């Protein structure tokens, strides 16, 4: 942490997301059993801040650029467009 210029006390704060969405979905299996699946989604706030500072953009523009990049990457992985 010292290499990055942060105090050791900052580590727990940096490791924990500021916002997190947790969902649980019951999955009904073909054999009649029910399995509870849990999913998590964390805020990309730190990535937006980094993009805004690095490219000298507003937070709104940085967030939009990040979102468009993620959607394009998802489409590329699914083979929708090159």
N, C-alpha and C positions, 0 to 999 in steps of 0.2 A: 504494500500500500504506500510505503514511503517513496518508492520509485515513481508512483503516479502523482505524488504530491498531496496525498490524503493522510489524515491522522488515522491510526488504527481503530479509533472509536467510530469512524465513519463506515466501516465494513458492514456491520449489521444493517445500517440504514440503506446502504447501497444494494444490499442483497435482497431486501424486501421490496416488492412492488408497492407503489403508492395506491394504485387501484387494481383490484382483481375481481373478476367475475367468475363465479363457480356455479356450474349447472350439474344437475343429476338427472339422468334419463333412464327410466326402467326399460330394459330390453327383454321382450318376450321371445324366448328361444323356441325352436321347433319341437323340442322334447318336452315342452310345458314348463320349464323352469324360467324364472325371472332373474335377470342379472342387472344390478344397478351400475351404470356407467357414469363416471364423473369426469367432467372436462373443466379446464381452467383457461382463462384469457386474461392476460395482463396488459396494462397500458403501455403504449410505446412512447411515453412522454420523454424519456431520456434520449431516444433516437431523434425525436422531433427537435429537441433543444440542440443536439449536436449538429443536425442538418442546418438549422437556422443560424447558428453561430458560425459554422464552417463556410457556408455560402452567403452569409449576410442577408438572410431572407426574413420575412415576417413569420411568426409561428404558424399562421394560417396557411401560407404558401408552402412552408416546410412540411406541414402535416399533409397537405394535398399531394405534394410531390412524392412523399413516402407512401401514401395510400395507392397512388397510381402505379408506382413502381411495384408494389406488392401484388396488385391485381394483374399487371402485365406478366410478372413472373409466374403467377398461378396459371394463367392462360398458356404460357409457354410450356409449362410442365405438363399440361393436359393436351398439348398439341393443337390448340385452337388457332394460333398464329405464330409465326416465327419471331 
